[in-house]
C-alpha cells in the first residue's frame, strides 16, 4: 500500500477520489426529485410503445410492471444504497480501490460504449420530432432512408455534444425542473387519446367501468399479440424487463455515484419515485398514446416513431417533450461517456474526450436501430456490467463474513487483479452462453450471471491471497481514513452554506409554474372524462393542445427563472463571504 496522504497532500487530491464528506450529504427530497427527473424521459416513449408491439396483455402490463418496478426499487434500496453509504465512494473509485488500474480501465471502456449508445438513441429520438416538422418519413429501418434525416441528426447531435462539452451544468439544472412537467405531459397525452381508442372499441368516448378500460386495453393497446401476429410476451417477461431495465445502475452499482451523498441507506427507496411515476405510469401512458396515435392516423404502432406519437397526442407540445426529454437524457449520458473516456486517456481533458466520443455517438445516432432496439440494448448492457457489481458486492459484503480481507489487491500493490478480470470474462461467457442456449428469458440473465461472478471471484480472490493477514496495511488504511475525515472537517468549516430563496418574487414564480401544470391537467381531464361524443372530443382536444402548449411555455419560463434567482442568490452569498 502506498504512503498515506498528509493534510497538505490531501489538498492536492481530487475530491472525487475521496469519500463524500458529511457536510455534503443530502436529504430524501434530493433523491426523490433526482430519480423522478432521470426516469421520466424520452426512452419512455420508445419502451411504452415497444410493450405494445411485443404483444403484452393489459393485465400483464398492469401487474408485471408493478412487480418488476418494485423489484428494481428494492434492488437500489438493498444493494446499491447500502454499499454507497458505507463507502461514500462512486463505483469507479471504489472499483479502483478493489481491483486496481487495469480492471478500472476495462470497465471504463465498457461505460464509454454503453453510454454512447444510449446517448445516440436519445439523439435519434429527439430527431424524430424535428424530422416531423420537415415532413421527412418515419425512420423505421435499422439504417436511415433519408439524407435530410441524417442532416437533422447531425445538427441535433452537434448541439448535444457542444452542451455536454461546455454547458452541462446548465442542462443538469434545467433537467431538475423537467420532472413534474414530464409526468403531467405523459399522463395528459394518454388522457387526450384514450377517448378515440374507446370510441373505436366500445363505440363510446367515455368509460362506465374498470371493465371498459380492460376491454379497450385488450382490444387495441396491449392485445396479447405481437406486431408480427404471433403470441406476445407474458407476465414473466414484463416483470423481467421492468427489473432488468436499470440493472446497470442497481445490480451494476453505477448509482453508487448518486447514493454516496445519501444521509441514510433507506433513501434507496426513493428510487421508487422514478420507477412508479416513470417506469410504471409513463410506460402505460406511452403505450396508450402509441395505440391512440395509430388509431387516429389509421396505421400500425410499428409504423410510428416517438415524433408521430407525441404530435398526435399533444400537438405542438409533442415536439417540445420529445426534443427536451431526448436532449436532457442524451446530454447526461454523453457527459458520463466523456468522463469514462477521460479516465482512460488521463492526459487529455474531459472536453476533448467528450468531443471525440460525441462524434462517434452522433454517427451511431444516424442509424435508427439504436432506439428501435432499446429493450434488448438496455438488457444486454446490464448483462455486460452487472458482473462488475457482483465483484464489488462480493468484496464489500461477503469477504468480511468469509474471513477474507477487503482491498487485498491494493494491499499487495497490484495494478492488475487477475481474479477480477477473470471473473468478469468468465461471467460474460456464462451469461451470453446462457442466452445463446436459450436456457431462460434473456431479461433474467443478469441474476444467474451476477451470482456466478460472486462465486468465481470469491474463489479466485482467496487463491490469490485475499485470506492472508494484512493487519499492518489495515492499520495504515484506518489512519488514512482518519486523516481524510480531519481534512474534510476543516473544509466543512470553510464551506459556504446553500441558501434557499424565500423571496416573494420567487414564491410567485413557483406558484405560477405549478398553476400552469394544474391548468394542463384540467384540460386533459376534460378531454378524458367530459367528451360524450366525437365532436365534443375533437373540440376538447383542440383546446387541450392549445393550453398545453401555453402552459408548457409558462411553466418553463417561471420555473427556470426561479431556479436562476436562487443560483444568483447563492453566488452573491458566496462572493460576499469570500
ABEGO torsion letter per residue (X at the ends): XBBBBBAAAAAABBAAABBBBAAABBBAAAAAAAAAAAABBAAAAAAAAAAAAAGBBAAAAAAAAAAAAAAAAAAAAAAAAAAAAAAGBBAAAAAAAAAEAAAAAAAAAAAAAAAAAAAAAAAAAAAAAAAAAAGBBBBABABBABAAAAAAAAAAAAAAAAAAAAAAAAAAAAAAAAAAAAAAAAAAAAAAAAAAAAAAAAGBABBABAAAAAAAAAAABBAGBBAAGBBBBBAAAAAAAAAAAAAAAAAAGAAAAAAAABABAAAAAAAAAAAAAAAAAAAAAAAAAAAAAAAAAGBBAAABBAAAAAAAAAEAAAAAAAAAAAAAAAAAAAAAAAAAAAAABAABBAAAAAAAAAAAAAAAAABAAAAAAAAAAAAAAAAAAAAAAAAAAAAAAAAAAAGBBBGAAAAAGBABBAAAAAAAAAAAAAAAAAAAAGABBAAAAAAAAAAAAAAAAAAAAAAAGAABBAAAAAAAAAAAAAAAAAAAAAAAAABBBBBBBABAAAAAAAAAAAAAAAAAAAAAAAAAAABABAAAAAAAAAAAAAAAAAAAAAAAAAAAAAAAAAAAAAAAAAAAAX
